[in-house]
Amino acid sequence: MSPPKLETDPTPSVKPSILQDIPPTLGQRAAESVARIVGSWWFIGLQTCGILSWVVINATQAWVRWDPYPFILMNLVLSLQAAYTAPMILMSQNRQAEKDRRILYGDYELDAQSHEVLLQIAARLERLEERIQNNAGQDQ
């Protein structure tokens, strides 16, 4: 006698459309590029060298002072940089968060399917255990 079939297919799967990546728009690609560059150690080192050079040149050179102490022009440049890069970094993080949500939803769907299959297997094992106990009782 063949064992009874499970009610559903025992191999859980997630719809590929859930995990499919939505192609980024031009603005999203730009935001990811800016975030990738600004978030690198290379950029931090380059910016540090630029700021130190700016300060040293404007603090020590008497003949080439385009931004004397308190370096108001440098503050303006850094403020403009921050004003434009911060929203781009946030856009890049939002896109990554959306990707993560889709992946987590796919994981949730897969876990729910796996849970259902495990419940079916547990119920089947209980039925088999009852049959074994009944057969053992009949043999005695």
N, C-alpha and C positions, 0 to 999 in steps of 0.2 A: 504494500500500500504506500503510495507516494504522500509525502507530507503536504499539508494544506498550504496553499499560496498565501502570501501576505496581501493585505488589501491594496497596498500601493507599491510602486516600484521601490525597492530598498536602497537605490542609489540616489541620494539627494543631489539636487543640482540647482544652480542659480541662473536666472534668465540672463543671457549675455548682454541684453540691452541695459540692464541696471549698471553693469560695470563698464559699459562703453564710455570712453572719454569723449566729452563734447569738445569739438575743436575750438580753440581760443580765438577771440576776436583780435583785431590789430592792437587795440588798447590793452587787452590782457597780455598779449605777447610782449608789448613794450614794458608793461608793469613788471612782468616776470624777469625780463632782461635787466631792468634797473635794479630790482631787488637782488638779483643774483650778483650783480657787479658791486652794488653798495654794501651788500652783506658779506663781502669777502675780506680776508686779511690783506690782500694786495691793495685794495682800495683804502683801507684804514691806514696802512703804511704810507701810501702815496699822499693821502690827505694830510697826515701828520708831517711829512716832509715839506709839503707845500705851506702849511701853516707856520712851521718853524722857520722856513726860508722867508716868508712874508714878514714875520716878526723881527728876525735878525736884520734883514735888509732895511726895514723901516725904523728900527731902533738904533742902528749903528751908522748907517751911511748918511752923511750930512747932505750930499749932493743929489741923492735919488730917493727922496722921501715922498712917495705918492700917497701914503696913508700913515701919518705920524700917530704916535701914541695918543689916544686910547684905541686906535685901529678901528674906526667907525666903518670904513669901507669893507674891511674884512668881516666885521660883524654882519653887515648887510649881505655880503656874498654868502656867508654861512647860513644866514636866516632864509635867504631865497632857496638855497639848496635844500634845507630842511623842509621848507614849505612845499616843495615839489616832490621830494622823494618820499616823505611820510605817507601821503595818500597812495602813491604807487606801491609802496610796500604793503599797505593795508589791502589794496586790490589784489595783490598777489596772494596774500594770506587768505583772503576770502575765497579765491579760486581753489586754493589747496584745501580749505575747509570743506568746500562743496565736493571735491573729489573724495575726501575722507568720509563724508556722510554717505556718499553712494557706496563706497566699499563696506562701511559698517552696516548699511542696510542689506547689502548682499550677504554679509556674514550672518546677520540676524535671520534672514530668510533661510539660509543653509542650516543654521542651528535649529530653527523651528522644524524644518523637514527632518533633520536627524533625530530630534526629540520624538517626533511622531513615529518614525521607524523604530526607535528604541522601545517605545511603549508597545508597539505591535509585537516586537520580539519578546518582550517581557511577558506579555499576555500569552503568547505561543508557548513560552517556556513553562508558564504556570499550567497550561492545559496538558503539556507533555508530562509534567511532574504528577499531575492528578492521574493521568492514564497509567503511569508507572506504578503509583501507589495502588490503584485499583487492580492492576494485573498482579502485583505482589500479594494483595489481599486474597485474590482468587486462587493463587497457587497454594496458599496455606490451608 
